[in-house]
Amino acid sequence: EDQVTQSPEALRLQEGESSSLNCSYTVSGLRGLFWYRQDPGKGPEFLFTLYSAGEEKEKERLKATLTKKESFLHITAPKPEDSATYLCAVNSGGYQKVTFGIGTKLQVIP
Amino acid sequence: ETGVTQSPTHLIKTRGQQVTLRCSSQSGHNTVSWYQQALGQGPQFIFQYYREEENGRGNFPPRFSGLQFPNYSSELNVNALELDDSALYLCASSSGTHLGNEQFFGPGTRLTVL
């Protein structure tokens, strides 16, 4: 059974203080690893898909990286509007079943 | 291009009742997946529909059922509601069953069971 573990569960940063969120996964054949952002009471917003170890993707202040066992979401010089829960998910099935972690709740303080 | 839409936004039901939630997929997408998200948890996969057929199911009992229509919109039906069914129900659409395709989520339906 696929497993996704995210750490830390919560993170509080000062504006401009860079950090990284971790996503460790156990799957039988990774097809894709996804990062989503979720604001309270709303649906997840797609950020990135990573397919193979060594791959990196960037979007504004966010950079996602992937190894064979984990993925990192690096946040550079965060702003208060980056405050949200960041979800990591994996797809390893023959269809699009996606297994999510419980997320990291990020709070960026001005 | 319209995104994924869901209705209703909020719903309150009592234990034992039945509920139907609706989802319109993003333009050009033929695959719809449904997820249940309890408070403080990540979304849990319920099932997926591709071209009107169920294409995979998570660990949910048969009282959770679904439909997909020719225009690729979808319904989630839950019978004999239980208190633990209270959650945010999310619909996600994608194009085809190509492995690793990103899914785009709707805003969700908040279901409260009393």
Interface residues (C-beta under 8 A of the other chain):
Chain A: V4 R31 G32 F34 Y36 G41 K42 G43 P44 E45 F46 T49 Y51 L87 A89 N91 G93 G94 Y95 Q96 K97 V98 T99 F100 G101 I102 G103
Chain B: V4 T31 S33 Y35 G40 Q41 G42 P43 Q44 F45 Q48 Y50 N55 G56 G58 L88 L90 A92 S94 T97 L99 G100 N101 E102 Q103 F104 F105 G106 P107 G108 R110
